[in-house]
Amino acid sequence: MKMSRSILNKLATFMERFKSSTTSKNNKSNTNNDFTDSPPSEPSHEPKLEQKVKALENKWESLGVDVDTNKARKGIQQLKEHFRLSIEEASKLYEAQVYERNDDINPVEERSKYGDRLISEFNSPEVWGDITVTVTSLWEAYSDDIQDIGLVQDVSGSKKFTLWKQANKQSLKENKTYHITNVVGKPYNDNIEIKITKNSVIQELPDATPINRHNVSSEFSGRVVRVLQSSGVITRCDHTECSRVLKDGKTCPEHDETSGYTDVRIIAVVDDGSNTCRVVFGAKDTKKITGRTIAAIEQEDEDSLHQSIEDRLVGEYVNLTLSEISADTTYQYVNSYQLDPPIDKGEIDRLLIASRDIKFGLEG
Amino acid sequence: MTDNEKTPDNRQGKSDAKPPTEGSKPAQQPVDESHKTILAHEISETKVTKSLPSQSGTNGELMYAITPTGEKAHRVQYVGKVTNIERKKKNDYEWLKIKCTDGKLPATITVSENHRSAFEKLTSISTPSYVAFFGYIQTWEYEDDTYSRLEAMSANEVSKQERIRFLVNAAECTLKRVKYGSMNMNTYKQHLANKAYNQIDLRDFADAAEKALEQADEMMHNTQSPI
Protein backbone atom coordinates (compact mmCIF):
# COMPACT_ATOMS: atom_id res chain seq x y z
CA MET A 1 0.00 0.00 0.00
CA LYS A 2 1.72 3.18 -1.15
CA MET A 3 0.95 6.17 1.02
CA SER A 4 2.19 9.75 0.99
CA ARG A 5 4.02 11.25 3.97
CA SER A 6 1.04 13.32 5.03
CA ILE A 7 -1.20 10.26 5.02
CA LEU A 8 1.35 8.46 7.17
CA ASN A 9 1.35 11.43 9.52
CA LYS A 10 -2.42 11.20 9.70
CA LEU A 11 -2.08 7.52 10.47
CA ALA A 12 0.32 8.35 13.31
CA THR A 13 -2.21 10.81 14.71
CA PHE A 14 -4.98 8.25 14.39
CA MET A 15 -2.89 5.60 16.09
CA GLU A 16 -2.15 8.06 18.91
CA ARG A 17 -5.83 8.83 19.37
CA PHE A 18 -6.63 5.16 19.07
CA LYS A 19 -4.09 4.22 21.75
CA SER A 20 -5.26 6.94 24.11
CA SER A 21 -8.87 5.89 23.63
CA THR A 22 -8.05 2.24 24.40
CA THR A 23 -5.98 3.33 27.41
CA SER A 24 -8.82 5.43 28.79
CA LYS A 25 -11.21 2.52 28.29
CA ASN A 26 -8.85 0.25 30.16
CA ASN A 27 -8.37 2.76 32.94
CA LYS A 28 -12.05 2.63 33.73
CA SER A 29 -12.16 -1.12 34.14
CA ASN A 30 -8.62 -1.82 35.22
CA THR A 31 -6.48 0.02 37.75
CA ASN A 32 -4.38 1.79 35.14
CA ASN A 33 -2.84 -1.43 33.96
CA ASP A 34 -1.24 -0.96 30.57
CA PHE A 35 -0.22 -4.56 30.26
CA THR A 36 -3.05 -6.88 31.17
CA ASP A 37 -5.44 -5.56 28.55
CA SER A 38 -6.14 -7.75 25.56
CA PRO A 39 -5.60 -6.59 21.96
CA PRO A 40 -8.14 -3.96 20.91
CA SER A 41 -11.31 -5.66 19.83
CA GLU A 42 -14.30 -4.45 17.88
CA PRO A 43 -16.94 -3.06 20.23
CA SER A 44 -20.35 -4.58 19.59
CA HIS A 45 -22.07 -1.23 18.99
CA GLU A 46 -19.72 -0.29 16.12
CA PRO A 47 -21.38 0.17 12.76
CA LYS A 48 -20.94 -2.64 10.32
CA LEU A 49 -18.68 -2.06 7.34
CA GLU A 50 -21.60 -1.88 4.93
CA GLN A 51 -23.37 0.76 7.02
CA LYS A 52 -20.20 2.82 7.20
CA VAL A 53 -19.58 2.59 3.44
CA LYS A 54 -23.16 3.64 2.78
CA ALA A 55 -22.84 6.63 5.12
CA LEU A 56 -19.61 7.69 3.44
CA GLU A 57 -21.16 7.29 0.00
CA ASN A 58 -24.01 9.66 0.96
CA LYS A 59 -21.59 12.16 2.41
CA TRP A 60 -19.29 12.11 -0.61
CA GLU A 61 -22.27 12.48 -2.89
CA SER A 62 -23.29 15.66 -1.08
CA LEU A 63 -19.72 16.95 -1.37
CA GLY A 64 -19.66 16.08 -5.04
CA VAL A 65 -16.87 13.53 -4.74
CA ASP A 66 -16.81 10.60 -7.08
CA VAL A 67 -15.46 7.61 -5.13
CA ASP A 68 -15.84 3.97 -6.09
CA THR A 69 -17.65 2.33 -3.14
CA ASN A 70 -16.16 -1.10 -3.85
CA LYS A 71 -12.72 0.43 -3.71
CA ALA A 72 -13.65 2.22 -0.48
CA ARG A 73 -14.94 -1.00 1.08
CA LYS A 74 -11.73 -2.81 0.15
CA GLY A 75 -9.57 0.11 1.33
CA ILE A 76 -11.26 0.29 4.75
CA GLN A 77 -10.98 -3.46 5.15
CA GLN A 78 -7.26 -3.36 4.29
CA LEU A 79 -6.58 -0.54 6.76
CA LYS A 80 -8.56 -2.37 9.43
CA GLU A 81 -6.56 -5.55 9.03
CA HIS A 82 -3.15 -4.01 8.40
CA PHE A 83 -3.19 -1.57 11.31
CA ARG A 84 -5.55 -3.47 13.62
CA LEU A 85 -8.04 -0.60 13.66
CA SER A 86 -11.75 -0.70 14.29
CA ILE A 87 -14.08 -0.10 11.33
CA GLU A 88 -14.85 3.35 12.68
CA GLU A 89 -11.17 4.28 12.81
CA ALA A 90 -10.28 2.62 9.51
CA SER A 91 -13.09 4.47 7.74
CA LYS A 92 -11.97 7.80 9.22
CA LEU A 93 -8.45 7.13 8.02
CA TYR A 94 -9.67 6.13 4.57
CA GLU A 95 -11.75 9.28 4.43
CA ALA A 96 -8.69 11.37 5.30
CA GLN A 97 -6.84 9.66 2.46
CA VAL A 98 -9.63 10.54 0.06
CA TYR A 99 -9.48 14.20 1.09
CA GLU A 100 -5.72 14.11 0.73
CA ARG A 101 -6.01 12.88 -2.84
CA ASN A 102 -8.76 15.37 -3.75
CA ASP A 103 -7.43 18.84 -3.06
CA ASP A 104 -10.62 20.52 -4.26
CA ILE A 105 -12.75 19.04 -1.48
CA ASN A 106 -13.33 21.31 1.47
CA PRO A 107 -14.05 19.04 4.40
CA VAL A 108 -14.24 21.96 6.81
CA GLU A 109 -16.86 20.24 8.89
CA GLU A 110 -14.66 17.22 9.31
CA ARG A 111 -11.65 19.09 10.61
CA SER A 112 -13.60 21.42 12.85
CA LYS A 113 -14.60 18.40 14.84
CA TYR A 114 -11.31 18.63 16.73
CA GLY A 115 -12.69 21.75 18.37
CA ASP A 116 -10.92 24.38 20.40
CA ARG A 117 -7.35 23.76 21.37
CA LEU A 118 -4.73 25.62 23.35
CA ILE A 119 -1.52 26.71 21.67
CA SER A 120 0.45 24.35 23.91
CA GLU A 121 -1.50 21.40 22.50
CA PHE A 122 0.10 21.90 19.10
CA ASN A 123 3.16 19.97 20.16
CA SER A 124 3.29 17.40 17.39
CA PRO A 125 2.78 17.52 13.63
CA GLU A 126 -0.67 17.18 12.11
CA VAL A 127 -2.56 18.30 15.20
CA TRP A 128 -5.67 20.10 13.95
CA GLY A 129 -7.87 22.47 15.91
CA ASP A 130 -9.44 25.90 16.37
CA ILE A 131 -7.62 28.59 18.33
CA THR A 132 -8.46 31.90 19.96
CA VAL A 133 -5.29 33.94 20.00
CA THR A 134 -3.77 37.39 20.08
CA VAL A 135 -1.18 38.26 17.44
CA THR A 136 1.70 39.52 19.59
CA SER A 137 4.14 40.31 16.83
CA LEU A 138 4.34 40.31 13.08
CA TRP A 139 7.67 39.78 11.34
CA GLU A 140 9.02 40.67 7.97
CA ALA A 141 8.21 37.79 5.60
CA TYR A 142 11.29 36.01 4.32
CA SER A 143 9.47 34.78 1.22
CA ASP A 144 7.13 36.44 -1.27
CA ASP A 145 4.72 33.55 -0.82
CA ILE A 146 4.14 34.39 2.84
CA GLN A 147 1.31 36.78 3.67
CA ASP A 148 1.85 37.00 7.44
CA ILE A 149 4.38 35.50 9.80
CA GLY A 150 4.83 36.16 13.50
CA LEU A 151 3.80 35.02 16.94
CA VAL A 152 0.36 34.18 18.28
CA GLN A 153 -0.36 33.79 21.96
CA ASP A 154 -3.02 32.40 24.25
CA VAL A 155 -3.13 31.53 27.93
CA SER A 156 -0.99 28.44 27.44
CA GLY A 157 1.89 30.05 25.57
CA SER A 158 2.94 31.45 22.25
CA LYS A 159 3.94 29.93 18.95
CA LYS A 160 5.17 31.01 15.58
CA PHE A 161 2.49 31.04 12.88
CA THR A 162 2.57 31.31 9.12
CA LEU A 163 -0.20 32.42 6.79
CA TRP A 164 0.66 31.70 3.16
CA LYS A 165 -0.70 33.85 0.36
CA GLN A 166 -2.02 30.67 -1.26
CA ALA A 167 -4.55 30.34 1.58
CA ASN A 168 -6.21 33.52 0.29
CA LYS A 169 -7.16 34.99 3.69
CA GLN A 170 -7.37 38.42 5.23
CA SER A 171 -4.20 39.84 6.80
CA LEU A 172 -3.74 39.66 10.54
CA LYS A 173 -2.97 42.74 12.63
CA GLU A 174 -0.69 43.05 15.61
CA ASN A 175 -2.33 43.10 19.08
CA LYS A 176 -5.68 41.99 17.66
CA THR A 177 -7.45 38.88 18.88
CA TYR A 178 -8.83 36.29 16.48
CA HIS A 179 -10.74 33.04 16.49
CA ILE A 180 -9.18 30.89 13.77
CA THR A 181 -10.59 27.51 12.81
CA ASN A 182 -8.85 24.56 11.17
CA VAL A 183 -5.23 25.39 11.88
CA VAL A 184 -2.61 22.67 11.91
CA GLY A 185 0.73 22.10 13.59
CA LYS A 186 3.58 21.80 11.09
CA PRO A 187 7.20 20.90 11.89
CA TYR A 188 9.85 23.45 11.04
CA ASN A 189 13.45 23.12 12.21
CA ASP A 190 12.53 20.68 15.00
CA ASN A 191 9.84 23.04 16.28
CA ILE A 192 6.14 22.95 15.64
CA GLU A 193 4.62 26.06 14.15
CA ILE A 194 1.00 26.84 13.44
CA LYS A 195 -0.14 26.94 9.83
CA ILE A 196 -3.34 28.72 8.89
CA THR A 197 -4.81 26.67 6.05
CA LYS A 198 -7.06 27.45 3.13
CA ASN A 199 -9.85 25.77 5.09
CA SER A 200 -9.38 28.13 8.04
CA VAL A 201 -11.95 30.76 8.90
CA ILE A 202 -10.44 33.85 10.50
CA GLN A 203 -12.81 35.87 12.65
CA GLU A 204 -11.58 39.02 14.37
CA LEU A 205 -12.92 39.55 17.90
CA PRO A 206 -13.04 43.36 18.04
CA ASP A 207 -14.13 43.65 21.68
CA ALA A 208 -11.68 41.10 23.05
CA THR A 209 -8.77 42.27 25.14
CA PRO A 210 -5.35 40.86 24.21
CA ILE A 211 -4.85 37.42 25.71
CA ASN A 212 -1.94 37.18 28.09
CA ARG A 213 -0.01 34.05 28.65
CA HIS A 214 -0.50 32.63 32.11
CA ASN A 215 2.25 30.82 33.85
CA VAL A 216 1.13 27.41 32.68
CA SER A 217 3.33 24.74 34.13
CA SER A 218 4.02 21.24 32.95
CA GLU A 219 5.43 18.22 34.72
CA PHE A 220 8.31 16.02 33.70
CA SER A 221 10.10 13.18 35.44
CA GLY A 222 13.30 11.47 34.47
CA ARG A 223 16.93 10.86 35.16
CA VAL A 224 19.52 13.64 34.90
CA VAL A 225 21.87 12.49 32.15
CA ARG A 226 24.05 15.54 31.65
CA VAL A 227 24.97 18.86 33.21
CA LEU A 228 25.85 21.50 30.62
CA GLN A 229 29.08 23.48 30.74
CA SER A 230 27.08 26.71 30.67
CA SER A 231 26.02 25.98 34.26
CA GLY A 232 27.58 28.06 37.00
CA VAL A 233 28.22 31.78 37.31
CA ILE A 234 26.85 34.16 34.67
CA THR A 235 26.36 37.91 34.29
CA ARG A 236 22.93 39.27 33.39
CA CYS A 237 22.00 42.59 31.80
CA ASP A 238 20.67 44.98 34.44
CA HIS A 239 18.29 46.90 32.14
CA THR A 240 14.67 46.82 33.31
CA GLU A 241 12.78 43.80 31.94
CA CYS A 242 15.86 42.42 30.19
CA SER A 243 18.14 40.21 32.31
CA ARG A 244 19.59 38.47 29.28
CA VAL A 245 22.92 36.73 29.78
CA LEU A 246 25.80 39.02 28.82
CA LYS A 247 28.21 37.65 26.25
CA ASP A 248 31.76 37.62 27.67
CA GLY A 249 30.24 39.23 30.76
CA LYS A 250 29.74 42.61 29.07
CA THR A 251 27.65 42.52 25.85
CA CYS A 252 23.88 42.22 25.89
CA PRO A 253 22.29 41.06 22.59
CA GLU A 254 19.65 43.77 23.06
CA HIS A 255 21.48 46.64 24.77
CA ASP A 256 25.05 46.15 23.48
CA GLU A 257 27.83 46.87 25.95
CA THR A 258 26.34 47.30 29.39
CA SER A 259 26.88 46.61 33.05
CA GLY A 260 25.36 43.57 34.70
CA TYR A 261 24.82 41.59 37.84
CA THR A 262 26.04 38.16 38.82
CA ASP A 263 23.70 35.19 38.87
CA VAL A 264 24.07 31.41 39.09
CA ARG A 265 22.21 28.59 37.37
CA ILE A 266 22.38 24.91 36.51
CA ILE A 267 21.39 23.66 33.07
CA ALA A 268 20.79 19.92 32.88
CA VAL A 269 19.39 17.39 30.44
CA VAL A 270 16.68 15.20 31.97
CA ASP A 271 15.71 12.00 30.18
CA ASP A 272 12.66 9.81 30.80
CA GLY A 273 13.73 7.07 28.38
CA SER A 274 11.74 8.34 25.44
CA ASN A 275 11.95 12.13 25.67
CA THR A 276 14.55 14.58 26.86
CA CYS A 277 14.20 18.04 28.31
CA ARG A 278 16.78 20.77 28.89
CA VAL A 279 15.98 22.43 32.18
CA VAL A 280 17.30 25.50 33.95
CA PHE A 281 17.55 25.58 37.73
CA GLY A 282 17.51 29.17 39.02
CA ALA A 283 19.76 30.71 41.67
CA LYS A 284 17.68 29.49 44.62
CA ASP A 285 17.70 25.87 43.45
CA THR A 286 21.37 26.05 42.47
CA LYS A 287 22.27 27.15 45.99
CA LYS A 288 20.18 24.30 47.41
CA ILE A 289 21.66 21.65 45.09
CA THR A 290 25.27 22.71 45.54
CA GLY A 291 24.82 23.50 49.24
CA ARG A 292 26.76 26.75 48.78
CA THR A 293 26.00 30.46 48.82
CA ILE A 294 26.30 32.56 45.66
CA ALA A 295 29.48 34.14 47.03
CA ALA A 296 31.01 30.70 47.60
CA ILE A 297 29.99 29.55 44.13
CA GLU A 298 31.56 32.66 42.57
CA GLN A 299 34.86 31.96 44.28
CA GLU A 300 34.98 28.33 43.31
CA ASP A 301 36.99 27.11 40.35
CA GLU A 302 34.75 26.54 37.28
CA ASP A 303 35.82 22.91 36.74
CA SER A 304 35.49 21.83 40.34
CA LEU A 305 32.06 23.50 40.56
CA HIS A 306 30.92 21.66 37.43
CA GLN A 307 32.29 18.40 38.82
CA SER A 308 30.49 18.82 42.13
CA ILE A 309 27.18 19.57 40.36
CA GLU A 310 27.66 16.49 38.17
CA ASP A 311 28.41 14.32 41.21
CA ARG A 312 25.23 15.53 42.85
CA LEU A 313 22.86 15.34 39.89
CA VAL A 314 23.90 12.88 37.18
CA GLY A 315 22.03 9.60 37.47
CA GLU A 316 19.49 10.99 39.92
CA TYR A 317 15.78 10.65 39.22
CA VAL A 318 13.91 13.92 39.55
CA ASN A 319 10.28 15.08 39.42
CA LEU A 320 10.03 18.55 37.89
CA THR A 321 7.41 21.25 37.49
CA LEU A 322 8.45 23.35 34.53
CA SER A 323 7.44 26.47 32.71
CA GLU A 324 8.40 27.81 29.32
CA ILE A 325 11.15 30.44 29.26
CA SER A 326 10.27 31.97 25.91
CA ALA A 327 8.79 30.99 22.58
CA ASP A 328 12.13 30.70 20.80
CA THR A 329 13.84 28.27 23.12
CA THR A 330 13.24 24.66 24.04
CA TYR A 331 14.82 25.14 27.47
CA GLN A 332 12.38 25.06 30.35
CA TYR A 333 12.60 26.76 33.70
CA VAL A 334 12.33 24.65 36.85
CA ASN A 335 9.58 25.98 39.14
CA SER A 336 9.98 23.17 41.64
CA TYR A 337 11.82 19.87 41.83
CA GLN A 338 11.96 16.73 43.92
CA LEU A 339 15.16 14.72 43.83
CA ASP A 340 14.92 11.03 44.63
CA PRO A 341 11.11 10.87 44.97
CA PRO A 342 9.70 7.90 46.91
CA ILE A 343 9.05 4.64 45.04
CA ASP A 344 5.51 3.35 45.00
CA LYS A 345 5.46 -0.22 46.29
CA GLY A 346 2.09 -0.73 44.60
CA GLU A 347 3.76 -0.06 41.24
CA ILE A 348 6.08 -3.05 41.74
CA ASP A 349 3.15 -5.31 42.61
CA ARG A 350 1.16 -4.09 39.60
CA LEU A 351 4.09 -4.74 37.26
CA LEU A 352 4.70 -8.16 38.76
CA ILE A 353 1.10 -9.14 38.03
CA ALA A 354 1.45 -7.70 34.53
CA SER A 355 4.68 -9.61 33.85
CA ARG A 356 3.05 -12.89 34.92
CA ASP A 357 0.07 -12.16 32.70
CA ILE A 358 2.33 -11.45 29.74
CA LYS A 359 4.33 -14.63 30.35
CA PHE A 360 1.12 -16.62 30.62
CA GLY A 361 -0.10 -15.07 27.36
CA LEU A 362 3.17 -15.90 25.60
CA GLU A 363 3.07 -19.49 26.78
CA GLY A 364 -0.54 -19.88 25.73
CA MET B 1 21.61 28.00 26.40
CA THR B 2 21.01 30.92 24.13
CA ASP B 3 22.47 34.16 25.38
CA ASN B 4 19.18 35.97 25.22
CA GLU B 5 17.67 33.67 27.85
CA LYS B 6 15.75 35.56 30.54
CA THR B 7 15.29 35.06 34.21
CA PRO B 8 12.00 33.58 35.41
CA ASP B 9 10.96 36.91 36.88
CA ASN B 10 10.98 38.42 33.46
CA ARG B 11 9.53 35.55 31.50
CA GLN B 12 6.23 37.25 30.98
CA GLY B 13 7.75 40.54 29.95
CA LYS B 14 8.66 41.44 26.45
CA SER B 15 8.86 38.49 24.08
CA ASP B 16 12.35 37.25 23.36
CA ALA B 17 11.47 36.23 19.84
CA LYS B 18 13.14 38.40 17.27
CA PRO B 19 11.74 38.93 13.79
CA PRO B 20 13.96 37.03 11.40
CA THR B 21 15.77 39.10 8.85
CA GLU B 22 14.92 38.48 5.24
CA GLY B 23 16.01 35.03 4.13
CA SER B 24 17.14 34.00 7.59
CA LYS B 25 15.89 30.93 9.41
CA PRO B 26 15.06 30.66 13.11
CA ALA B 27 17.98 29.47 15.21
CA GLN B 28 18.12 25.68 15.48
CA GLN B 29 17.44 24.33 18.94
CA PRO B 30 19.63 21.52 20.25
CA VAL B 31 18.15 18.05 20.24
CA ASP B 32 19.32 15.51 22.84
CA GLU B 33 19.01 11.83 22.12
CA SER B 34 16.98 9.97 24.67
CA HIS B 35 18.63 7.18 26.62
CA LYS B 36 16.54 4.00 26.51
CA THR B 37 16.06 2.33 29.86
CA ILE B 38 17.25 -1.21 29.41
CA LEU B 39 17.94 -4.25 31.58
CA ALA B 40 21.26 -6.11 31.55
CA HIS B 41 19.58 -9.11 29.94
CA GLU B 42 18.60 -7.05 26.91
CA ILE B 43 22.08 -5.52 26.65
CA SER B 44 23.66 -8.98 26.72
CA GLU B 45 21.23 -10.45 24.20
CA THR B 46 21.60 -7.59 21.72
CA LYS B 47 23.57 -8.83 18.73
CA VAL B 48 22.92 -6.18 16.13
CA THR B 49 24.31 -2.66 16.00
CA LYS B 50 24.49 -0.27 13.08
CA SER B 51 26.75 2.68 12.48
CA LEU B 52 26.29 5.29 9.85
CA PRO B 53 29.33 6.00 7.66
CA SER B 54 30.66 9.49 8.17
CA GLN B 55 31.68 11.74 5.30
CA SER B 56 35.29 10.59 5.50
CA GLY B 57 34.18 7.03 4.85
CA THR B 58 35.01 5.67 8.28
CA ASN B 59 32.39 4.54 10.77
CA GLY B 60 30.48 7.50 12.07
CA GLU B 61 29.72 8.06 15.72
CA LEU B 62 25.99 7.78 15.31
CA MET B 63 25.37 4.15 16.17
CA TYR B 64 22.28 2.33 17.22
CA ALA B 65 21.49 -1.09 18.51
CA ILE B 66 18.44 -3.17 17.70
CA THR B 67 17.41 -5.21 20.69
CA PRO B 68 15.56 -8.51 20.27
CA THR B 69 12.53 -6.90 21.92
CA GLY B 70 12.32 -4.37 19.12
CA GLU B 71 13.96 -1.28 20.58
CA LYS B 72 16.10 0.90 18.37
CA ALA B 73 18.50 2.43 20.86
CA HIS B 74 21.07 5.08 20.03
CA ARG B 75 21.82 5.70 23.68
CA VAL B 76 21.00 3.63 26.73
CA GLN B 77 20.93 4.18 30.48
CA TYR B 78 21.64 1.48 32.99
CA VAL B 79 21.94 1.55 36.77
CA GLY B 80 23.73 -1.49 38.10
CA LYS B 81 25.44 -2.91 41.12
CA VAL B 82 29.13 -2.88 40.29
CA THR B 83 30.81 -5.96 41.68
CA ASN B 84 34.13 -5.92 39.89
CA ILE B 85 36.28 -3.36 38.09
CA GLU B 86 39.27 -4.52 36.05
CA ARG B 87 41.80 -2.07 34.65
CA LYS B 88 43.02 -3.13 31.20
CA LYS B 89 45.80 -1.80 29.04
CA LYS B 90 46.86 -2.54 25.50
CA ASN B 91 49.33 -0.51 23.41
CA ASP B 92 49.19 2.47 25.78
CA TYR B 93 45.41 2.47 25.59
CA GLU B 94 43.58 2.00 28.85
CA TRP B 95 40.05 0.98 29.64
CA LEU B 96 37.99 -0.40 32.49
CA LYS B 97 36.03 -3.62 32.30
CA ILE B 98 33.15 -3.54 34.76
CA LYS B 99 30.85 -6.37 35.79
CA CYS B 100 27.36 -5.58 36.99
CA THR B 101 25.04 -8.19 38.37
CA ASP B 102 21.41 -8.28 37.40
CA GLY B 103 18.34 -10.43 37.84
CA LYS B 104 19.05 -12.84 35.00
CA LEU B 105 22.23 -12.07 33.09
CA PRO B 106 25.23 -9.94 34.12
CA ALA B 107 26.07 -6.85 32.11
CA THR B 108 29.54 -6.09 30.84
CA ILE B 109 30.36 -2.42 30.77
CA THR B 110 33.51 -0.83 29.45
CA VAL B 111 34.76 2.70 29.95
CA SER B 112 37.61 3.84 27.76
CA GLU B 113 40.11 6.50 28.70
CA ASN B 114 38.56 8.67 25.99
CA HIS B 115 35.72 9.32 28.40
CA ARG B 116 38.05 10.74 30.96
CA SER B 117 35.53 11.95 33.51
CA ALA B 118 33.73 8.58 33.76
CA PHE B 119 37.07 6.72 33.67
CA GLU B 120 38.50 8.67 36.59
CA LYS B 121 35.31 8.48 38.60
CA LEU B 122 35.11 4.70 38.27
CA THR B 123 38.77 4.07 39.07
CA SER B 124 38.23 5.70 42.44
CA ILE B 125 35.01 3.97 43.55
CA SER B 126 34.95 0.99 45.86
CA THR B 127 32.97 -2.16 45.09
CA PRO B 128 30.21 -3.12 45.53
CA SER B 129 28.39 0.13 44.78
CA TYR B 130 25.52 1.36 42.64
CA VAL B 131 26.44 3.26 39.48
CA ALA B 132 24.36 4.91 36.77
CA PHE B 133 25.86 4.48 33.29
CA PHE B 134 24.97 6.40 30.15
CA GLY B 135 26.33 5.26 26.81
CA TYR B 136 25.69 3.00 23.87
CA ILE B 137 25.66 -0.73 23.09
CA GLN B 138 28.64 -2.12 21.22
CA THR B 139 28.84 -5.55 19.63
CA TRP B 140 31.80 -7.54 18.39
CA GLU B 141 32.30 -10.94 16.86
CA TYR B 142 34.60 -13.60 18.19
CA GLU B 143 34.79 -17.23 17.09
CA ASP B 144 31.47 -17.25 15.21
CA ASP B 145 29.60 -15.68 18.08
CA THR B 146 28.52 -12.11 18.73
CA TYR B 147 29.04 -10.46 22.09
CA SER B 148 27.75 -7.16 23.37
CA ARG B 149 28.59 -4.64 26.06
CA LEU B 150 27.66 -1.18 27.14
CA GLU B 151 30.29 1.43 26.36
CA ALA B 152 29.71 4.09 29.00
CA MET B 153 30.30 7.72 28.09
CA SER B 154 29.41 9.02 31.52
CA ALA B 155 28.80 7.47 34.90
CA ASN B 156 28.05 8.46 38.44
CA GLU B 157 27.65 6.71 41.75
CA VAL B 158 24.04 6.65 42.94
CA SER B 159 22.04 5.43 45.92
CA LYS B 160 20.36 2.07 46.44
CA GLN B 161 17.03 3.84 45.95
CA GLU B 162 18.06 4.78 42.40
CA ARG B 163 18.91 1.17 41.62
CA ILE B 164 15.45 0.07 42.80
CA ARG B 165 13.80 2.79 40.74
CA PHE B 166 15.84 1.80 37.69
CA LEU B 167 14.83 -1.86 38.04
CA VAL B 168 11.17 -0.85 38.17
CA ASN B 169 11.43 1.57 35.23
CA ALA B 170 13.48 -0.80 33.09
CA ALA B 171 11.17 -3.73 33.84
CA GLU B 172 8.18 -1.60 32.86
CA CYS B 173 9.84 -0.57 29.57
CA THR B 174 10.85 -4.17 28.82
CA LEU B 175 7.34 -5.44 29.51
CA LYS B 176 5.88 -2.82 27.18
CA ARG B 177 8.26 -3.88 24.43
CA VAL B 178 7.46 -7.56 25.01
CA LYS B 179 3.75 -6.85 25.02
CA TYR B 180 3.86 -4.80 21.83
CA GLY B 181 6.16 -7.39 20.28
CA SER B 182 3.75 -10.19 21.06
CA MET B 183 0.84 -8.19 19.64
CA ASN B 184 2.82 -7.01 16.60
CA MET B 185 1.80 -3.44 17.48
CA ASN B 186 5.22 -1.85 17.32
CA THR B 187 5.27 -2.56 13.63
CA TYR B 188 8.36 -0.72 12.38
CA LYS B 189 10.66 -1.50 15.30
CA GLN B 190 9.38 -5.06 15.42
CA HIS B 191 10.06 -5.36 11.73
CA LEU B 192 13.66 -4.27 12.38
CA ALA B 193 14.05 -6.82 15.17
CA ASN B 194 12.48 -9.63 13.13
CA LYS B 195 14.81 -8.81 10.27
CA ALA B 196 17.85 -8.70 12.53
CA TYR B 197 17.25 -11.84 14.59
CA ASN B 198 16.47 -15.35 13.40
CA GLN B 199 14.61 -16.39 16.49
CA ILE B 200 13.26 -14.24 19.29
CA ASP B 201 11.92 -15.75 22.46
CA LEU B 202 10.06 -12.91 24.15
CA ARG B 203 9.36 -15.07 27.22
CA ASP B 204 13.02 -14.73 28.18
CA PHE B 205 12.68 -10.97 28.42
CA ALA B 206 9.40 -11.09 30.31
CA ASP B 207 11.19 -13.44 32.68
CA ALA B 208 14.11 -11.01 33.06
CA ALA B 209 11.68 -8.18 33.83
CA GLU B 210 9.94 -10.31 36.44
CA LYS B 211 13.26 -11.15 38.07
CA ALA B 212 14.21 -7.47 38.12
CA LEU B 213 10.92 -6.63 39.83
CA GLU B 214 11.41 -9.37 42.39
CA GLN B 215 14.87 -8.03 43.06
CA ALA B 216 13.48 -4.50 43.45
CA ASP B 217 10.83 -5.81 45.83
CA GLU B 218 13.44 -7.62 47.90
CA MET B 219 15.65 -4.53 48.05
CA MET B 220 12.69 -2.40 49.14
CA HIS B 221 12.09 -4.75 52.07
CA ASN B 222 15.73 -5.03 53.00
CA THR B 223 16.12 -1.47 54.26
CA GLN B 224 18.89 -2.30 56.72
CA SER B 225 21.68 -2.90 54.24
CA PRO B 226 22.79 0.05 52.06
CA ILE B 227 24.04 -2.40 49.39
Interface residues (C-beta under 8 A of the other chain):
Chain A: D34 F35 P39 R84 T136 S137 L138 W139 E140 Y142 G150 L151 S158 K160 Y188 N189 D190 N191 N212 R213 N215 R223 V225 R226 L228 S230 R236 E241 C242 S243 R244 V245 L246 K247 P253 E254 D263 I267 V269 D271 D272 G273 S274 N275 T276 R278 V280 G282 Q307 E310 D311 V314 G315 E316 Y317 S323 E324 I325 S326 A327 D328 T329 T330 Y331 Y333 N335 D340 I343 K345 E347 I348 D349 L351 L352 A354 S355 R356 I358 K359 G361 L362 E363
Chain B: M1 T2 D3 N4 E5 K6 T7 P8 D9 N10 R11 Q12 G13 K14 S15 D16 A17 K18 P19 P20 T21 E22 G23 S24 K25 P26 A27 Q28 Q29 P30 V31 D32 E33 S34 H35 K36 T37 Q77 V79 S117 V131 A132 F134 S154 A155 N156 E157 V158 S159 Q161 E162 I164 R165 V168 N169 A171 E172 C173 L175 K176 V178 K179 S182 M183 N184 M185 L202 R203 A206 D207 A209 E210 L213 E214 A216 D217 M220
